[in-house]
Each structure stands twice: as structure tokens, then as C-alpha cells.
Amino acid sequence: MKLKKILLLVIVLIVTSTIGCSNSDRNGDKENVVESEVNEEVSIYSDIYTIALDSCMPIDEGLNSDMQYIAINTQTLENATDEDIKRILDFFKKYKVDVIDESFESLKEKGMVKDGNYIEGVLLVVESVNQVSENRVIIEGSKFRSGIGAIGVKSTIIKENGKWILDSAEMTWIS
């Protein structure tokens, strides 16, 4: 009889702790969802621009060979806040090179353009943004290494389950 009471007590404790843990996980998830939605609204431009610019990197990887830096012309990022720009620049540090906020003209002014049109890094530029719907954006951009080493990329970014993701990226031109 005493053994049955102990066994019953152990079962009650296990069930109680299991229910308690699962409820705390659900509450944690709700908090994360709210936090994610708040961050999503704040960073919509950093998300879509980061995805679009990063989609250029694996296309024609030869342009990335021995790159010393990634320059991003943030002047072309319409509606991006200073915080968005900081997030975008920070994201590209994953490539383990310097990430700088420069245009071709500013690179030239700083003496970083060699032989008239060659740079030792890659320059990423957003050329146009077309919001097709509230869940679909098409961004055309470019990756530049030199006058004879550059590509145009058309990226389609979609919102799926509340998160912006790359749907497709295709090269539109090459020089």
C-alpha cells in the first residue's frame, strides 16, 4: 500500500512538471512571436535589402575572388533607417572582409579605384525596388568588380509565415 502511494506521488509529480514545462514553453513562444513581429516592422528594409544584396554574392563567384572588402552603396537603399543600414553592413561581416558604406564615386575619391575602373573588393548596389504586393518585392541590383567584371541580379523576395525570404535570384546582365 505504501509503495502504491509513493508510485502515485511520483506519477503526479511527473505529470505536474511536464504540464508546467509545456505551459512555460508556450508562453515563451508567444513572447518571441510578439518580439519577432515588433522587430520585423522595425527591420523590414534591412531584411529585404540584406536578402537582395546577399543574393548577388553566390552569382558569378569569380567576382568575389580575393576581394579585400565589400562596399555597399547605402545611398540607394530607399527608406532605410540608420539602424537598417547598420544591420545590413553588420550582416556582410560574415564574409570575413571589411564592409564599407561607399559608392563607386566615393571609392574613386579615396583612391580605391585602380586603372580607371577596377576595385579590389565588390560593390553592391540596389538599382530599383518594385513592391508587387505586401508579400512580394522585386529588387534589381548589381555586383561590380570592374568595367569588364560586373553583373546585374533580379531578386524576388517574398513574405512567408511572417518572415521575408528569397524566392529567386537570377542574373539579368553581365559585363
N, C-alpha and C positions, 0 to 999 in steps of 0.2 A: 504494500500500500504506500509506504513511504517512497519507494522507488518510482511509483506512478506519479506522485505529486511532484517529485523532482523533475521527472521527464516532462510533465505538463508545464512546469515553470520554465524549463529550458525552451520548449516549443513556443510558449507565449513570448519569451524574451526575443527569440529569433524573429518571429513574425512582427513584433513591435519594432525592432530595429530595422528590419527590411522595409516596412512601411514608412518609417521615419526617414530613412535614407532616400527612398524613391521620391518622397514629397519634397525634400530639400533639393534634390536634383531638378525637379520640375520648376521650383521657384527660381533656382539659379538660371535655368534656361530662359525663363520669362524675362529676367533681368538682362540677360545677354541679348535677347531679341530687341528689347527696347533700346539698349545701348547701341546695338548694331544699326537700328533704324535711325537713331539720332546721328550717329557717325556717318551713315550713308547720305543723309541730307547735307551734312556739312561738306562731305568729300566727293560729291557726285562728279565734279570736274576733275579732281585729282584721279579718281578711279578711271573715268573714260579716257582721259589723256594718257595716263600711265599705260593702260592696256593698249591703246592705239600705238603709242610710241614704241613700246616694248615689242609689239608685233612686227616691227621693222627689223629688229635685231637678228632673228634667225634667217631672214630672207637675204640671199646673196652674202653669206657669211664671210666671203673673201674680203669684203669691205671692212670687216672687223679685225682683220689680221694685223697684229702688232699695234693696235690702237693704243695711244697713250692717254686718251681721255674721251669722254662723251660730252659733247656740247649740246645743250638743248636751248633752242630759241624760245624762251618763255613769253616773249612779246606777242607770239602768235596764238597763245592759249587764251582765247576769249573767255571772259567771265571767271577766270581762275583767280582765286584769292592768294595772298601771300602764303597762307597756310597750305593751300593746294600745291603751290609751286614748291614749297619746301618738301612736301611729301613726295612729289614727283621726283625731284632731284635726289632725295634720300633713297628712293626705290632703286635707282640706277646704280647705286654703290655696290649692288650685288655683282656687278661685272668686274669689280676689283681694279678699277681705274678711276682717275679723277673725274668728277662730274661737275661741269661748269654751266653757268647760265650765260650763253653767248649767242650772238647771231654771226653770220658769215662776215658782215661788215666789222663787227667788234673784234672778231678773231684777226681780221686783216689789220685793223688799227693797232693791235697788240703784237704784230709781227709773227702771228702764228700760222699765217698762210704762206706756203713755200711755192716757189716757181709760178706765182700768179693764181694758182687755183688748187693746190694740194694741201691738205691738213693731215696732221699726224694722229688725228682721232676721227670720230664720226660726228657729224652734225645732224641732229634730229629736228625736224620742223613740221608743224601742223600747217597744212595748206588750206584746208576747208573742213567745215563741220556741217553736217546735214542731219538734223534730228527728224527722222522719218515718222516716229511716233514717240509716246512717252516711254516705250520699252525698247526702242531701236535707234541707234545713232550710227551714221556712216562718217568716218573720218578719213580724209586723204592727207597723207603726209609724205615725207621724204627722208632718206638717209643719204648723206653726202660725204664722200671722202675726197673726191677730186672732180674736175670737169669731165673726166672720162671714167669716173667711178662713182656713180650715184644711182639711186632707184627711187621710184615712186611706189607707194603702197596704199591700197584702199582697204581699210579695216571696218568690218561691221561688228558693232558691239551691241549685245542685247542684255536686257534685264531679265534674269531668270531666278525665280524664288527670292526676289528682293535683292539680288546681287548682280552687278554688272560683270559680264564675261565676254570673251572674244568668241564670236560666231565664225568669222572667217577673215583671212588676210590674204590679199593677192597683189602681186607686183603689177603695176599699171604702166610703167615705163622704165627704161634703163638707158644709161649713157656710159 
